[in-house]
Amino acid sequence: MEDEDRLRTVLKQLIQNNEYLAENYRKWGRVAATGGLDAVSKEIDEAGQFIQIATQKLKGALGLMGE
């Protein structure tokens, strides 16, 4: 049971970290777009989308644990 509790804690931390990262990606994607770096902005935005997908998977895993 101790490992499960620790895993729940780790999953919650990973979700929080990913949410922070996704926001940071959006911010820098906007900066790139504002600077006329559209291709760079697109790449950053796509990377942010991968972070969001990973976050959903982590939330799913946490949900399977009853959270």
Biopython code that builds the backbone (N, CA, C, O; Angstrom):
import numpy as np
from Bio.PDB.StructureBuilder import StructureBuilder

atoms = [
    (1, "MET", "N", (0.817, -1.192, 0.000)),
    (1, "MET", "CA", (0.000, 0.000, 0.000)),
    (1, "MET", "C", (0.865, 1.262, 0.000)),
    (1, "MET", "O", (0.486, 2.272, -0.592)),
    (2, "GLU", "N", (1.988, 1.210, 0.639)),
    (2, "GLU", "CA", (2.875, 2.372, 0.698)),
    (2, "GLU", "C", (3.331, 2.785, -0.697)),
    (2, "GLU", "O", (3.397, 3.976, -1.002)),
    (3, "ASP", "N", (3.647, 1.801, -1.546)),
    (3, "ASP", "CA", (4.060, 2.108, -2.914)),
    (3, "ASP", "C", (2.924, 2.771, -3.691)),
    (3, "ASP", "O", (3.164, 3.689, -4.476)),
    (4, "GLU", "N", (1.690, 2.313, -3.478)),
    (4, "GLU", "CA", (0.547, 2.909, -4.170)),
    (4, "GLU", "C", (0.347, 4.356, -3.744)),
    (4, "GLU", "O", (0.056, 5.218, -4.574)),
    (5, "ASP", "N", (0.502, 4.622, -2.465)),
    (5, "ASP", "CA", (0.368, 5.996, -1.972)),
    (5, "ASP", "C", (1.451, 6.888, -2.578)),
    (5, "ASP", "O", (1.188, 8.024, -2.975)),
    (6, "ARG", "N", (2.643, 6.368, -2.640)),
    (6, "ARG", "CA", (3.738, 7.134, -3.229)),
    (6, "ARG", "C", (3.494, 7.377, -4.721)),
    (6, "ARG", "O", (3.758, 8.465, -5.233)),
    (7, "LEU", "N", (2.988, 6.355, -5.406)),
    (7, "LEU", "CA", (2.688, 6.487, -6.821)),
    (7, "LEU", "C", (1.622, 7.558, -7.051)),
    (7, "LEU", "O", (1.737, 8.360, -7.977)),
    (8, "ARG", "N", (0.592, 7.572, -6.216)),
    (8, "ARG", "CA", (-0.440, 8.617, -6.328)),
    (8, "ARG", "C", (0.188, 10.000, -6.189)),
    (8, "ARG", "O", (-0.121, 10.911, -6.957)),
    (9, "THR", "N", (1.057, 10.145, -5.221)),
    (9, "THR", "CA", (1.731, 11.424, -4.995)),
    (9, "THR", "C", (2.581, 11.817, -6.197)),
    (9, "THR", "O", (2.555, 12.967, -6.636)),
    (10, "VAL", "N", (3.328, 10.862, -6.722)),
    (10, "VAL", "CA", (4.186, 11.125, -7.877)),
    (10, "VAL", "C", (3.339, 11.509, -9.088)),
    (10, "VAL", "O", (3.678, 12.452, -9.803)),
    (11, "LEU", "N", (2.252, 10.796, -9.323)),
    (11, "LEU", "CA", (1.387, 11.121, -10.458)),
    (11, "LEU", "C", (0.830, 12.529, -10.335)),
    (11, "LEU", "O", (0.803, 13.273, -11.316)),
    (12, "LYS", "N", (0.387, 12.902, -9.151)),
    (12, "LYS", "CA", (-0.132, 14.258, -8.936)),
    (12, "LYS", "C", (0.947, 15.304, -9.203)),
    (12, "LYS", "O", (0.671, 16.343, -9.803)),
    (13, "GLN", "N", (2.168, 15.035, -8.762)),
    (13, "GLN", "CA", (3.275, 15.965, -9.004)),
    (13, "GLN", "C", (3.591, 16.071, -10.492)),
    (13, "GLN", "O", (3.829, 17.166, -11.001)),
    (14, "LEU", "N", (3.593, 14.939, -11.187)),
    (14, "LEU", "CA", (3.859, 14.948, -12.625)),
    (14, "LEU", "C", (2.792, 15.742, -13.372)),
    (14, "LEU", "O", (3.101, 16.481, -14.307)),
    (15, "ILE", "N", (1.545, 15.588, -12.960)),
    (15, "ILE", "CA", (0.447, 16.327, -13.588)),
    (15, "ILE", "C", (0.638, 17.823, -13.375)),
    (15, "ILE", "O", (0.495, 18.608, -14.312)),
    (16, "GLN", "N", (0.959, 18.219, -12.154)),
    (16, "GLN", "CA", (1.195, 19.635, -11.871)),
    (16, "GLN", "C", (2.370, 20.174, -12.687)),
    (16, "GLN", "O", (2.293, 21.265, -13.251)),
    (17, "ASN", "N", (3.443, 19.411, -12.745)),
    (17, "ASN", "CA", (4.614, 19.834, -13.523)),
    (17, "ASN", "C", (4.253, 19.997, -14.996)),
    (17, "ASN", "O", (4.647, 20.976, -15.631)),
    (18, "ASN", "N", (3.508, 19.044, -15.536)),
    (18, "ASN", "CA", (3.131, 19.113, -16.942)),
    (18, "ASN", "C", (2.224, 20.311, -17.218)),
    (18, "ASN", "O", (2.358, 20.965, -18.252)),
    (19, "GLU", "N", (1.309, 20.599, -16.305)),
    (19, "GLU", "CA", (0.432, 21.753, -16.491)),
    (19, "GLU", "C", (1.243, 23.048, -16.516)),
    (19, "GLU", "O", (0.967, 23.946, -17.312)),
    (20, "TYR", "N", (2.234, 23.136, -15.651)),
    (20, "TYR", "CA", (3.131, 24.294, -15.653)),
    (20, "TYR", "C", (3.900, 24.371, -16.973)),
    (20, "TYR", "O", (3.999, 25.436, -17.583)),
    (21, "LEU", "N", (4.440, 23.233, -17.404)),
    (21, "LEU", "CA", (5.194, 23.205, -18.658)),
    (21, "LEU", "C", (4.324, 23.590, -19.842)),
    (21, "LEU", "O", (4.767, 24.345, -20.707)),
    (22, "ALA", "N", (3.097, 23.090, -19.900)),
    (22, "ALA", "CA", (2.201, 23.402, -21.012)),
    (22, "ALA", "C", (1.945, 24.901, -21.082)),
    (22, "ALA", "O", (1.934, 25.482, -22.167)),
    (23, "GLU", "N", (1.740, 25.520, -19.938)),
    (23, "GLU", "CA", (1.536, 26.973, -19.909)),
    (23, "GLU", "C", (2.785, 27.699, -20.395)),
    (23, "GLU", "O", (2.692, 28.673, -21.141)),
    (24, "ASN", "N", (3.931, 27.230, -19.977)),
    (24, "ASN", "CA", (5.201, 27.822, -20.409)),
    (24, "ASN", "C", (5.390, 27.672, -21.921)),
    (24, "ASN", "O", (5.865, 28.597, -22.581)),
    (25, "TYR", "N", (5.028, 26.534, -22.459)),
    (25, "TYR", "CA", (5.120, 26.317, -23.907)),
    (25, "TYR", "C", (4.220, 27.298, -24.644)),
    (25, "TYR", "O", (4.624, 27.893, -25.643)),
    (26, "ARG", "N", (2.978, 27.467, -24.137)),
    (26, "ARG", "CA", (2.058, 28.411, -24.778)),
    (26, "ARG", "C", (2.635, 29.818, -24.763)),
    (26, "ARG", "O", (2.564, 30.544, -25.754)),
    (27, "LYS", "N", (3.204, 30.190, -23.631)),
    (27, "LYS", "CA", (3.796, 31.526, -23.501)),
    (27, "LYS", "C", (4.887, 31.736, -24.547)),
    (27, "LYS", "O", (4.889, 32.745, -25.252)),
    (28, "TRP", "N", (5.805, 30.791, -24.646)),
    (28, "TRP", "CA", (6.930, 30.965, -25.561)),
    (28, "TRP", "C", (6.524, 30.767, -27.013)),
    (28, "TRP", "O", (7.171, 31.291, -27.920)),
    (29, "GLY", "N", (5.467, 30.020, -27.232)),
    (29, "GLY", "CA", (4.920, 29.929, -28.581)),
    (29, "GLY", "C", (4.371, 31.277, -29.031)),
    (29, "GLY", "O", (4.544, 31.678, -30.182)),
    (30, "ARG", "N", (3.701, 31.976, -28.103)),
    (30, "ARG", "CA", (3.199, 33.317, -28.410)),
    (30, "ARG", "C", (4.341, 34.292, -28.649)),
    (30, "ARG", "O", (4.275, 35.126, -29.551)),
    (31, "VAL", "N", (5.387, 34.183, -27.838)),
    (31, "VAL", "CA", (6.551, 35.052, -28.024)),
    (31, "VAL", "C", (7.153, 34.837, -29.412)),
    (31, "VAL", "O", (7.475, 35.794, -30.115)),
    (32, "ALA", "N", (7.299, 33.578, -29.794)),
    (32, "ALA", "CA", (7.863, 33.273, -31.111)),
    (32, "ALA", "C", (6.967, 33.826, -32.214)),
    (32, "ALA", "O", (7.457, 34.410, -33.180)),
    (33, "ALA", "N", (5.652, 33.644, -32.072)),
    (33, "ALA", "CA", (4.715, 34.132, -33.089)),
    (33, "ALA", "C", (4.764, 35.650, -33.190)),
    (33, "ALA", "O", (4.756, 36.205, -34.289)),
    (34, "THR", "N", (4.816, 36.316, -32.049)),
    (34, "THR", "CA", (4.889, 37.778, -32.033)),
    (34, "THR", "C", (6.164, 38.268, -32.717)),
    (34, "THR", "O", (6.172, 39.322, -33.353)),
    (35, "GLY", "N", (7.218, 37.507, -32.583)),
    (35, "GLY", "CA", (8.492, 37.864, -33.199)),
    (35, "GLY", "C", (8.600, 37.447, -34.662)),
    (35, "GLY", "O", (9.662, 37.572, -35.271)),
    (36, "GLY", "N", (7.498, 36.952, -35.224)),
    (36, "GLY", "CA", (7.506, 36.564, -36.620)),
    (36, "GLY", "C", (8.110, 35.198, -36.884)),
    (36, "GLY", "O", (8.360, 34.840, -38.035)),
    (37, "LEU", "N", (8.342, 34.444, -35.846)),
    (37, "LEU", "CA", (8.927, 33.109, -35.978)),
    (37, "LEU", "C", (7.807, 32.061, -35.995)),
    (37, "LEU", "O", (7.682, 31.241, -35.086)),
    (38, "ASP", "N", (7.010, 32.116, -37.045)),
    (38, "ASP", "CA", (5.819, 31.263, -37.112)),
    (38, "ASP", "C", (6.139, 29.775, -37.084)),
    (38, "ASP", "O", (5.450, 29.007, -36.413)),
    (39, "ALA", "N", (7.170, 29.363, -37.801)),
    (39, "ALA", "CA", (7.526, 27.938, -37.810)),
    (39, "ALA", "C", (7.994, 27.491, -36.430)),
    (39, "ALA", "O", (7.687, 26.383, -35.990)),
    (40, "VAL", "N", (8.734, 28.357, -35.755)),
    (40, "VAL", "CA", (9.194, 28.044, -34.395)),
    (40, "VAL", "C", (7.991, 27.958, -33.461)),
    (40, "VAL", "O", (7.898, 27.047, -32.638)),
    (41, "SER", "N", (7.080, 28.906, -33.593)),
    (41, "SER", "CA", (5.875, 28.913, -32.773)),
    (41, "SER", "C", (5.085, 27.625, -32.956)),
    (41, "SER", "O", (4.594, 27.044, -31.989)),
    (42, "LYS", "N", (4.967, 27.186, -34.204)),
    (42, "LYS", "CA", (4.234, 25.953, -34.495)),
    (42, "LYS", "C", (4.883, 24.751, -33.817)),
    (42, "LYS", "O", (4.194, 23.910, -33.240)),
    (43, "GLU", "N", (6.192, 24.673, -33.890)),
    (43, "GLU", "CA", (6.908, 23.555, -33.256)),
    (43, "GLU", "C", (6.710, 23.562, -31.738)),
    (43, "GLU", "O", (6.487, 22.517, -31.128)),
    (44, "ILE", "N", (6.793, 24.741, -31.144)),
    (44, "ILE", "CA", (6.602, 24.857, -29.691)),
    (44, "ILE", "C", (5.179, 24.459, -29.326)),
    (44, "ILE", "O", (4.961, 23.730, -28.359)),
    (45, "ASP", "N", (4.206, 24.944, -30.108)),
    (45, "ASP", "CA", (2.809, 24.596, -29.839)),
    (45, "ASP", "C", (2.574, 23.090, -29.942)),
    (45, "ASP", "O", (1.854, 22.515, -29.125)),
    (46, "GLU", "N", (3.176, 22.456, -30.935)),
    (46, "GLU", "CA", (3.032, 21.005, -31.075)),
    (46, "GLU", "C", (3.667, 20.272, -29.905)),
    (46, "GLU", "O", (3.122, 19.278, -29.424)),
    (47, "ALA", "N", (4.800, 20.749, -29.450)),
    (47, "ALA", "CA", (5.430, 20.139, -28.269)),
    (47, "ALA", "C", (4.503, 20.271, -27.061)),
    (47, "ALA", "O", (4.374, 19.342, -26.264)),
    (48, "GLY", "N", (3.860, 21.433, -26.934)),
    (48, "GLY", "CA", (2.908, 21.643, -25.847)),
    (48, "GLY", "C", (1.730, 20.689, -25.924)),
    (48, "GLY", "O", (1.209, 20.249, -24.899)),
    (49, "GLN", "N", (1.312, 20.370, -27.143)),
    (49, "GLN", "CA", (0.216, 19.414, -27.312)),
    (49, "GLN", "C", (0.611, 18.022, -26.830)),
    (49, "GLN", "O", (-0.208, 17.299, -26.262)),
    (50, "PHE", "N", (1.863, 17.653, -27.059)),
    (50, "PHE", "CA", (2.335, 16.361, -26.550)),
    (50, "PHE", "C", (2.316, 16.338, -25.023)),
    (50, "PHE", "O", (1.979, 15.325, -24.410)),
    (51, "ILE", "N", (2.678, 17.455, -24.427)),
    (51, "ILE", "CA", (2.642, 17.560, -22.960)),
    (51, "ILE", "C", (1.200, 17.375, -22.482)),
    (51, "ILE", "O", (0.954, 16.681, -21.496)),
    (52, "GLN", "N", (0.252, 17.997, -23.182)),
    (52, "GLN", "CA", (-1.152, 17.868, -22.789)),
    (52, "GLN", "C", (-1.641, 16.423, -22.921)),
    (52, "GLN", "O", (-2.407, 15.944, -22.084)),
    (53, "ILE", "N", (-1.204, 15.744, -23.957)),
    (53, "ILE", "CA", (-1.573, 14.331, -24.123)),
    (53, "ILE", "C", (-1.001, 13.507, -22.975)),
    (53, "ILE", "O", (-1.694, 12.664, -22.405)),
    (54, "ALA", "N", (0.254, 13.749, -22.638)),
    (54, "ALA", "CA", (0.881, 13.029, -21.523)),
    (54, "ALA", "C", (0.132, 13.309, -20.226)),
    (54, "ALA", "O", (-0.061, 12.406, -19.411)),
    (55, "THR", "N", (-0.286, 14.545, -20.032)),
    (55, "THR", "CA", (-1.024, 14.910, -18.818)),
    (55, "THR", "C", (-2.336, 14.140, -18.742)),
    (55, "THR", "O", (-2.707, 13.652, -17.674)),
    (56, "GLN", "N", (-3.041, 14.026, -19.865)),
    (56, "GLN", "CA", (-4.291, 13.275, -19.869)),
    (56, "GLN", "C", (-4.056, 11.804, -19.529)),
    (56, "GLN", "O", (-4.856, 11.191, -18.822)),
    (57, "LYS", "N", (-2.966, 11.244, -20.031)),
    (57, "LYS", "CA", (-2.640, 9.859, -19.720)),
    (57, "LYS", "C", (-2.340, 9.686, -18.229)),
    (57, "LYS", "O", (-2.769, 8.715, -17.607)),
    (58, "LEU", "N", (-1.598, 10.642, -17.668)),
    (58, "LEU", "CA", (-1.302, 10.588, -16.232)),
    (58, "LEU", "C", (-2.565, 10.714, -15.399)),
    (58, "LEU", "O", (-2.723, 10.029, -14.388)),
    (59, "LYS", "N", (-3.467, 11.594, -15.827)),
    (59, "LYS", "CA", (-4.751, 11.731, -15.122)),
    (59, "LYS", "C", (-5.557, 10.449, -15.212)),
    (59, "LYS", "O", (-6.220, 10.048, -14.256)),
    (60, "GLY", "N", (-5.492, 9.806, -16.376)),
    (60, "GLY", "CA", (-6.172, 8.523, -16.542)),
    (60, "GLY", "C", (-5.612, 7.467, -15.600)),
    (60, "GLY", "O", (-6.360, 6.703, -14.990)),
    (61, "ALA", "N", (-4.308, 7.435, -15.491)),
    (61, "ALA", "CA", (-3.657, 6.475, -14.584)),
    (61, "ALA", "C", (-4.070, 6.743, -13.145)),
    (61, "ALA", "O", (-4.348, 5.816, -12.384)),
    (62, "LEU", "N", (-4.109, 8.017, -12.783)),
    (62, "LEU", "CA", (-4.528, 8.390, -11.423)),
    (62, "LEU", "C", (-5.986, 8.002, -11.192)),
    (62, "LEU", "O", (-6.349, 7.538, -10.110)),
    (63, "GLY", "N", (-6.806, 8.191, -12.200)),
    (63, "GLY", "CA", (-8.209, 7.803, -12.088)),
    (63, "GLY", "C", (-8.377, 6.310, -11.890)),
    (63, "GLY", "O", (-9.258, 5.871, -11.151)),
    (64, "LEU", "N", (-7.537, 5.533, -12.546)),
    (64, "LEU", "CA", (-7.597, 4.075, -12.372)),
    (64, "LEU", "C", (-7.232, 3.660, -10.960)),
    (64, "LEU", "O", (-7.557, 2.560, -10.515)),
    (65, "MET", "N", (-6.555, 4.553, -10.267)),
    (65, "MET", "CA", (-6.170, 4.258, -8.871)),
    (65, "MET", "C", (-7.216, 4.784, -7.886)),
    (65, "MET", "O", (-7.016, 4.750, -6.671)),
    (66, "GLY", "N", (-8.340, 5.275, -8.435)),
    (66, "GLY", "CA", (-9.417, 5.717, -7.561)),
    (66, "GLY", "C", (-9.347, 7.170, -7.153)),
    (66, "GLY", "O", (-10.013, 7.582, -6.204)),
    (67, "GLU", "N", (-8.554, 7.946, -7.852)),
    (67, "GLU", "CA", (-8.442, 9.385, -7.531)),
    (67, "GLU", "C", (-9.310, 10.196, -8.439)),
    (67, "GLU", "O", (-9.349, 11.421, -8.323)),
]
sb = StructureBuilder()
sb.init_structure("model")
sb.init_model(0)
sb.init_chain("A")
sb.init_seg("    ")
for serial, (resi, resn, name, xyz) in enumerate(atoms, 1):
    if name == "N":
        sb.init_residue(resn, " ", resi, " ")
    sb.init_atom(name, np.array(xyz, "f"), 0.0, 1.0, " ", f" {name:<3s}", serial, name[0])
structure = sb.get_structure()
